[in-house]
């Protein structure tokens, strides 16, 4: 499944300062659909190069990380249970900034 991931608000620094990633993710063997829960585990294993704790807490994103799936807040579509489709665009934006 082909997806586009975008990182902003400083999260791109965890991915070698690359903001936009075009990726291909295979469905887990026992699953019929790809969910955000599966994608986040894939991102942690394959894209995050340093300080994964700045992006994730447990099996979800840290508080203060806005997640959009096709420009829609993932809280409206089921968060971790959001089903992803081919060519979806997922955006992660940190809303927390130091001062």
N, C-alpha and C positions, 0 to 999 in steps of 0.2 A: 504494500500500500504506500503510495507516494503522498508525503505530507510536507508542508512548509512550516518551519518553526522560526519565530522571531523573538529575540530577547532584547529588552530595553531597560532603561532606568538603572543601568549598572550591571544587570545580570549577564550581559554579553561578556563581561570581564572573566566570568567563570568558564566561558567557552572559547578561550584564546582570542577574545575581543572580536569574534565574528557574530554579527547581529542576525543574519538570515541564513538558515540552513535548509536545504532541500534534502530530504531524507527518504529512505525506503525502509519500512518496518514490516516484518513478517508477523502474521497472526500467531499468537501462542498456539501450540499444537492442539490443545484440548478445547480451544475457544473458537466460536463461529464469528465473533466480532472483536474489533479492537476498541478498548476503552481508554479513557484518560489514565486510569490506574496503571494499565500496561505501558502506555506511552511514557509516563513519568519514570517508571522503573528503567525503561530503555534509555531515556535521556540521562538519567543518573549514571548508567553504565557506559554509555557511548559518547556523550557530548560534554558533560561536566568534567573539566580538567583539574579543577582545584576547588577546595572548600565547598563540597556538596551541601554542607549544613547551612550555607547561606541561601540555598535554593529550596531544599526540602527539609521537612521535619516529619519523621516517620515515613509513611507512604504517600504523603501529599505535599503540596507546596507550603512554604512557611507563611505565617500570617504576614500580610503586607505585600504579597505577590498577587497582582491582578492577572487573571487568566481569561483570555478571550478565545472562543472557538468560532471562526468565521464572523468576527466582529461582535459576537454575543457573549456576555458574561457567562462563564461556565456555571455560576450559581443558579442560573435560570434553566440550565439544561441537564442538571444532575451531578455536577462536580465530577468525582472519580468515576461515576457510572456513565458519564457522557460517552455515547457511541460515536466513534470517528469514522468518516467516510474517505474514500480516495480523493486526493487533491484538497483536503481541508487545510485551512491556515490556522495555526495555533500561535497566539501571542502571549508572552510572559513579560510583565512589566513590574519592576520593583517600585512600590510607592513610598518606600522608606528611604530617607536620605539623611546623611550626617550633617552636622552644622558646625 
